Amino acid sequence: LAKGAFPAWRGLELDLGMAVSAAAGLAAVAGHNWPVFFGFTGGRGLSPFLGLLLVLFPGGFPWMLVFLAVGWRLGDSAPWALAAMVTLPVFAQLLGGPGIVALASAGMLLLTLAKRLEANRRRLPDSGPERRRVMLRRLLLDRDVESHSDWIRRQPDEPSSRQSEPG
């Protein structure tokens, strides 16, 4: 959380404005998703985004947590995280939140979709219908296979049963 909260807070403290603070927080999210020191393979960026929300729009923090909790309870939080990001601007507008929340949410959504498609450089199947299905699953479910339990139980070095072997 602090990774996204600190740069946003510091931007406000330096009186740089909410847009610069939001950009600094989103830069922290990008750094979390693609860290230089881990070969550009990182996390999904939700925690730093939650930290950014705590600073710029505290009401967005519980909004995101509720969606993530519902997803956790149902056994698959990835689609719920997307739903939270998509609906956050509407929620912020209903609560009279700052207009920058919509832009920050759009930025976070773009970073999330890019991260999901890139999938830490996991190979896509060769062209064809399976490739399109995997890309759609990555976008919506944040995984390459339909079954969440199969995805969780996979072995780190084991290629997905839905993917081609490297050639």
N, C-alpha and C positions, 0 to 999 in steps of 0.2 A: 504493500500500500504506500509506504513511504517513498518508494521509487517514483511514483507518479505524483504524489502529493507535494513532495518537497520542491520540485522545479516549478510547479504551478503556484504554490504559496510564495516562493521566492520572487517570481515574476510580479505577483501582486504587491509584495513588500517593496520592490524596487519601483513601483508605480509604472510598470510597463504596459498595464492594461490586461483585460481578460483575454483578448485574442492571443497575445504573446504568451500568457500563462497557459492557455489551452494548448498552443503549439509546443511549448516546453514539455507539458505533460504527455502529449502524444509522441514527442520525440523519445521520452522515457519508455513509452510503450513499445515503440519500434526497437529501441535498444534492448528491451526485454525479449522481444520476439526473435531478434536476430543479433545476439551478442557476439562481438568480435572475438572475445576470449574463449568461446565455445564453438568456434568454427561456424558461426551464424546459424546454429541450431539451438533454439530456445523455447520458451514457453508460449502461451497463448495471449498474454497481455491483459487478462482480466483484472488481476490484482492492481497493477499500476493504474489502469483505467478507473478502478474503484477509488483509488487514492486521489486521482485527478477530480473525480466527482465530489469527493469529500470537501475539496477546496472550492471548486467553482459552483457546485450545485449540490449541497448536502442532501437534499431530498432525493436525488438520483441514486444515492448509495443504497438506501433500503429498497428502492424500486428494483435495482439490479439483484440485490440479495434475495428478494422474494422470488424472482424468476429462477435464479440459480437453485434456491431451495426446492422449488417445485420440481425442477429438472432432476435434482439429486434424489428427491423422494420417488420420482417415477423411474429412476435408474438411468437417465441420460440427459445431462445438463446442456450439451452442445446446442441443440435446437432452441432451448429456452434462453441461452445466452444471446443468440441472434435475435430472438423475439424481444428481449429486453432492450437491446441496442436500437432496434427498429422503432419501438414504441416510446423510447425515452424522450425524444423531442416533443411528442404530443403531451406526454406527462408533464414535462417541464413547462410547456406553454400553459397548460391547465393550472399549474401552481404559480404562474407568473415568474418562472425562473428566467435567468439571463438568456438572451438570444444566442449566445455563443454555444450553448449546450447542444443546439441542433447541429452546428458545424462540427463540434467536438465529437458528437455521436456519429456523424457521417464519416469523419476521419477514422474513428475507432472501427466502424463497420468496414471501411475499406482495408484497414490494416488486418482486421480479423479474416476477411475473405481472402486477402493475399496470402496470409499465413496458412490458412486452411488449404488453399490450392497448392501452395508450395510444399506443404507437409514435411518440412525439414529435409527437402530434396529427395523424398521417397519417390522411386520410379513409378511412372504411370504405365499402364498396359499399352501395348502397341495400338495404333489407330483402330478405330471401329467402335461398335456399340459399347463394349466393356469399358473402354477408355472414357466415353461420355458418362457412363453410369458411375464410375469411380470419381470423376470430377464433380458430379452432382452430389454424390455422397459426401465428398470432402467439404463442399460448400455448405450443405445442410446439416450433416451429421458429424463433421470433423473426423471422419475415418474413411477407410477404403472399402470396408465390407459392411453389409447391412446389419449384421448381428453385433450389438454392443458387447455382449459377453465373449464372442469369438475374438473381437478386437482387443479386449482387455487381456485375454489369456494367450495372445500370440507371444512368440519368443522374439527378443530384440533383433537377432540376426536372421530370423526366419522370414523369407520373402512371403508376402501375402499370397494366399492361394488364388487370389484374383489378379495377380500380376504376372507379367512375363519375367523370366529369368534374364539377368543382364547378358547381353550378347557380345 
